[in-house]
Amino acid sequence: MATRAATPWGPAELVEELTVPQQAGSKRFASKVQLLETAKGERLVRFSYAGAGGGTRGPVTLRERDIGRLKAALAKHPTLAETLGLGS
């Protein structure tokens, strides 16, 4: 996993990343949520998806049933959950 990311606001460090596996018919892909931080300390959240062959694309839309998977995954990523306002 890369530790740096290019953003419209300049380079940022990857702080946390989670992956939500999804399926649409026979197509399998994964949505990703990344917590990034700029050199000035600004936090950015990036949503993207990756197909079976790799390669990251965006934007991404999560279905209601996928939100439950996202919430479950956030339990293992407290800083990202807090940034999204979903922390305990």
DOFI-60700 format. One record per residue: x negated, y negated, z of N, C-alpha, C, O in turn; residue in one letter. Coordinates in steps of 0.1 Angstrom, whole numbers, plus 5000, padded with zeros to 4 digits. Layout:
MIPA   nu   nv   nw  cau  cav  caw   cu   cv   cw   ou   ov   ow type
MIPA    X    Y    Z    X    Y    Z    X    Y    Z    X    Y    Z    A
...
***
This chain:
MIPA   nu   nv   nw  cau  cav  caw   cu   cv   cw   ou   ov   ow type
MIPA 4991 5012 5000 5000 5000 5000 4991 4988 5000 4982 4987 5008    M
MIPA 4994 4978 4991 4986 4966 4990 4988 4958 5003 4999 4958 5009    A
MIPA 4978 4950 5007 4980 4942 5019 4982 4928 5016 4985 4920 5025    T
MIPA 4981 4924 5004 4983 4910 4999 4993 4910 4988 4995 4920 4980    R
MIPA 5001 4899 4987 5011 4898 4977 5011 4884 4971 5008 4874 4978    A
MIPA 5013 4883 4958 5014 4870 4952 5029 4865 4953 5038 4873 4950    A
MIPA 5031 4853 4957 5045 4848 4958 5045 4834 4952 5034 4828 4949    T
MIPA 5057 4828 4949 5058 4815 4944 5051 4804 4953 5048 4793 4949    P
MIPA 5050 4808 4966 5045 4799 4976 5030 4801 4978 5024 4796 4988    W
MIPA 5024 4810 4970 5010 4813 4972 5008 4827 4977 5018 4834 4980    G
MIPA 4996 4831 4979 4993 4845 4984 4998 4847 4999 4999 4837 5006    P
MIPA 5002 4859 5001 5007 4862 5015 5003 4876 5019 5000 4885 5010    A
MIPA 5002 4878 5032 4998 4891 5037 5010 4900 5039 5020 4895 5044    E
MIPA 5009 4913 5036 5020 4922 5039 5019 4926 5054 5009 4931 5058    L
MIPA 5030 4923 5061 5030 4926 5075 5037 4939 5078 5032 4948 5085    V
MIPA 5049 4941 5072 5056 4954 5073 5063 4957 5060 5066 4948 5052    E
MIPA 5066 4969 5057 5074 4974 5046 5082 4986 5049 5077 4995 5056    E
MIPA 5094 4986 5045 5103 4998 5046 5109 5001 5033 5110 4993 5024    L
MIPA 5112 5014 5031 5118 5020 5019 5131 5026 5022 5132 5034 5031    T
MIPA 5141 5023 5014 5155 5029 5015 5157 5038 5003 5160 5032 4992    V
MIPA 5156 5051 5004 5159 5060 4992 5173 5058 4988 5183 5058 4996    P
MIPA 5176 5058 4974 5189 5057 4969 5191 5066 4957 5181 5071 4951    Q
MIPA 5203 5068 4953 5206 5076 4942 5219 5071 4935 5229 5067 4942    Q
MIPA 5219 5070 4922 5231 5067 4914 5232 5078 4904 5225 5078 4894    A
MIPA 5242 5087 4906 5243 5098 4897 5230 5107 4898 5227 5111 4909    G
MIPA 5224 5109 4887 5211 5117 4887 5199 5108 4888 5188 5113 4890    S
MIPA 5201 5095 4888 5189 5086 4889 5186 5084 4904 5194 5081 4912    K
MIPA 5173 5086 4907 5168 5084 4920 5158 5072 4920 5150 5070 4911    R
MIPA 5159 5063 4930 5151 5051 4931 5150 5048 4946 5156 5054 4954    F
MIPA 5143 5038 4949 5141 5033 4963 5141 5018 4963 5134 5012 4956    A
MIPA 5149 5013 4973 5148 4999 4975 5138 4996 4986 5136 5004 4995    S
MIPA 5131 4985 4985 5120 4982 4994 5123 4968 5000 5128 4959 4993    K
MIPA 5120 4967 5013 5120 4954 5020 5107 4951 5026 5101 4960 5033    V
MIPA 5101 4940 5022 5087 4937 5027 5088 4924 5035 5094 4914 5031    Q
MIPA 5081 4924 5046 5079 4912 5054 5065 4907 5051 5055 4914 5053    L
MIPA 5064 4895 5045 5052 4888 5041 5049 4876 5050 5059 4870 5055    L
MIPA 5037 4872 5052 5033 4860 5059 5023 4852 5052 5012 4858 5048    E
MIPA 5026 4839 5050 5016 4831 5043 5005 4827 5052 5006 4829 5064    T
MIPA 4995 4820 5047 4983 4816 5055 4988 4805 5065 4981 4804 5076    A
MIPA 4999 4798 5062 5004 4788 5072 5013 4794 5082 5019 4787 5091    K
MIPA 5015 4808 5082 5024 4814 5091 5038 4815 5088 5047 4820 5096    G
MIPA 5042 4811 5076 5056 4812 5071 5059 4827 5068 5051 4833 5061    E
MIPA 5070 4832 5072 5075 4845 5069 5084 4846 5057 5093 4837 5056    R
MIPA 5081 4855 5049 5089 4857 5037 5094 4871 5037 5087 4880 5041    L
MIPA 5106 4874 5032 5112 4887 5030 5114 4890 5015 5121 4882 5009    V
MIPA 5108 4900 5010 5110 4904 4996 5118 4917 4995 5115 4927 5001    R
MIPA 5128 4916 4986 5136 4928 4983 5133 4932 4969 5133 4924 4960    F
MIPA 5130 4945 4967 5127 4950 4953 5131 4965 4953 5136 4970 4963    S
MIPA 5129 4971 4941 5132 4985 4940 5121 4991 4931 5115 4985 4923    Y
MIPA 5120 5004 4933 5110 5012 4925 5117 5024 4919 5124 5031 4927    A
MIPA 5115 5026 4907 5121 5038 4900 5112 5050 4903 5102 5050 4910    G
MIPA 5117 5062 4898 5110 5074 4900 5095 5074 4895 5087 5080 4900    A
MIPA 5093 5066 4884 5080 5065 4878 5071 5055 4885 5060 5052 4880    G
MIPA 5076 5049 4896 5068 5038 4902 5072 5025 4897 5083 5023 4892    G
MIPA 5063 5015 4898 5066 5002 4892 5077 4995 4901 5088 5000 4902    G
MIPA 5074 4983 4905 5083 4976 4914 5091 4966 4905 5085 4959 4897    T
MIPA 5104 4965 4908 5112 4955 4901 5122 4948 4911 5122 4952 4922    R
MIPA 5128 4938 4907 5138 4931 4915 5147 4922 4906 5143 4921 4894    G
MIPA 5157 4917 4911 5162 4918 4924 5169 4931 4927 5171 4939 4918    P
MIPA 5174 4933 4939 5180 4945 4943 5194 4943 4949 5195 4933 4956    V
MIPA 5203 4952 4947 5216 4951 4953 5218 4964 4961 5217 4975 4956    T
MIPA 5222 4962 4974 5224 4974 4982 5239 4976 4984 5247 4967 4986    L
MIPA 5243 4988 4982 5257 4992 4985 5260 4992 5000 5251 4993 5008    R
MIPA 5273 4992 5004 5276 4992 5018 5271 5004 5025 5265 5003 5036    E
MIPA 5271 5016 5019 5266 5028 5025 5251 5027 5027 5245 5034 5035    R
MIPA 5244 5020 5018 5230 5018 5019 5226 5009 5030 5215 5010 5036    D
MIPA 5235 5000 5034 5232 4991 5045 5229 4999 5058 5221 4995 5066    I
MIPA 5237 5010 5060 5235 5018 5072 5221 5024 5072 5215 5025 5083    G
MIPA 5216 5028 5060 5203 5034 5060 5193 5023 5062 5182 5025 5069    R
MIPA 5195 5011 5058 5186 5000 5060 5186 4997 5075 5175 4995 5080    L
MIPA 5197 4996 5082 5197 4993 5096 5190 5004 5104 5182 5001 5113    K
MIPA 5191 5017 5100 5184 5028 5107 5169 5026 5105 5162 5028 5114    A
MIPA 5165 5023 5093 5151 5021 5090 5145 5009 5098 5133 5009 5102    A
MIPA 5153 4999 5100 5148 4987 5107 5145 4990 5121 5137 4982 5128    L
MIPA 5151 5000 5127 5148 5004 5141 5133 5007 5142 5128 5006 5153    A
MIPA 5127 5011 5132 5112 5014 5132 5104 5002 5128 5091 5003 5128    K
MIPA 5110 4991 5125 5103 4979 5121 5108 4967 5128 5115 4959 5122    H
MIPA 5106 4966 5141 5112 4955 5149 5109 4941 5145 5118 4932 5146    P
MIPA 5097 4938 5140 5094 4924 5136 5102 4921 5123 5107 4909 5122    T
MIPA 5103 4930 5114 5111 4927 5102 5126 4926 5106 5133 4917 5101    L
MIPA 5131 4934 5115 5145 4934 5119 5148 4920 5126 5158 4914 5124    A
MIPA 5138 4915 5134 5140 4902 5141 5141 4891 5131 5149 4882 5132    E
MIPA 5132 4892 5121 5131 4881 5111 5144 4881 5103 5149 4870 5099    T
MIPA 5151 4892 5100 5163 4893 5093 5175 4890 5102 5187 4890 5098    L
MIPA 5173 4888 5115 5184 4885 5125 5191 4898 5129 5203 4897 5133    G
MIPA 5185 4910 5127 5191 4922 5130 5185 4930 5141 5187 4941 5144    L
MIPA 5176 4923 5149 5169 4929 5160 5177 4930 5172 5188 4923 5173    G
MIPA 5173 4938 5181 5182 4939 5194 5178 4929 5204 5183 4929 5215    S
***
